[in-house]
Amino acid sequence: MTGKVYNNPSVKVNGTDLSSWADKAVVESSLDSVDVTTFGAANKIITPGLGDAKITVEFFTDYVASGPNVTLRAMFVNSRGGTAGSVEIIPNVGVAVSASNPRLTMPAAFLMNFTDFDGAVDDASKFSAEFTNAGTAGITSGTV
């Protein structure tokens, strides 16, 4: 098995390409563990429960019109009002979308925490945005 080095992913938030400002993305899906153990069992019996999903992206700060701060500020305000957005990650935009390079999408996402600025002297100003699941689809993985 050979590992992959991804140095050309695509990150889109509500259709706006923020790839030029991102340097890390994590796409996670999880299932709750539900204990269904009955009397007399020697060990716990666990079954999968409801699913959840989140996407975390690290961005460099930039306040240009279609940059991360302006785009994410708008999504944060919309999330506060109950309006979900979308997040899409493609691991390698230099390669066709396929089973080995899927389009990972959270079609209904809220931005629950927003850091508008995080910087120190002589450091690159970066911040992390965590998009949480706002619908039943979770993360979809597509080849188109």
Protein Blocks (a to p, Z undefined) as FASTA:
>chain_A
ZZdddfbbccdeehiacklmpcbdcdddddddddfbdehiabdcdddddddddddddddd
dfbfklmklmmmmmmmmmmnopacdddddfblkbccdfklccdddfbacdfbdcfbdcde
hiacddddddddfbfnlpaddfZZ
